[in-house]
Amino acid sequence: MQLRGIEPDDATAFMGFAADEEGLGDLVSPPRSAEGYRVWAKEQATAAPDADRLQLAVEAVGTRETAGPSAPPG
């Protein structure tokens, strides 16, 4: 695994991660549309660096697939 900046194309992955987290019951947040995730990912990809906060993606080295949380088998 490696860390990298968030790219606009990561929106779909982050939308899936949010659905996984909601399935765990640990996270309650307002619903966000697919367009909302696209806007957020684009904003993250183009945001100026902030010394107090980092927004990164975790990527599998071999496949370059964005990694994230997954719900336990149900």
SVG drawing of the C-alpha trace seen along z (x, -y; Angstrom):
<svg xmlns="http://www.w3.org/2000/svg" viewBox="-29 -26 33 39">
<polyline fill="none" stroke="black" stroke-width="0.4" points="0.0,0.0 1.1,-3.6 -0.3,-7.0 -1.2,-9.5 -3.3,-12.6 -7.0,-12.3 -7.9,-12.4 -11.2,-13.3 -11.7,-9.7 -11.7,-8.6 -15.2,-9.8 -16.8,-6.3 -14.4,-4.6 -15.1,-7.1 -18.9,-6.7 -18.5,-3.0 -16.4,-3.5 -19.2,-5.7 -21.8,-3.0 -19.6,-0.4 -19.1,-2.6 -22.9,-3.2 -23.4,0.5 -21.2,0.9 -23.6,-1.4 -20.7,-3.5 -21.2,-6.5 -24.3,-8.7 -24.0,-11.4 -26.3,-13.2 -26.7,-11.4 -24.6,-12.7 -25.3,-12.3 -23.0,-10.8 -22.5,-14.4 -21.6,-15.5 -18.9,-12.9 -17.6,-14.0 -17.5,-17.6 -15.8,-16.7 -13.1,-14.6 -12.4,-17.3 -12.1,-19.9 -9.7,-17.6 -7.6,-17.0 -7.2,-20.7 -7.1,-22.1 -4.0,-24.0 -1.9,-22.1 -3.0,-22.7 -0.3,-22.2 -3.0,-21.1 -4.8,-18.5 -4.0,-15.9 -6.5,-14.2 -4.9,-11.2 -6.0,-8.0 -4.4,-4.6 -3.6,-2.8 -2.6,0.8 0.9,0.7 0.3,3.5 -3.2,2.7 -3.4,-1.0 -6.8,-0.3 -8.0,-2.7 -8.2,-0.8 -10.6,-1.6 -12.9,-0.2 -15.1,2.7 -18.1,4.1 -17.5,7.3 -19.2,10.4 -22.8,10.3"/>
</svg>
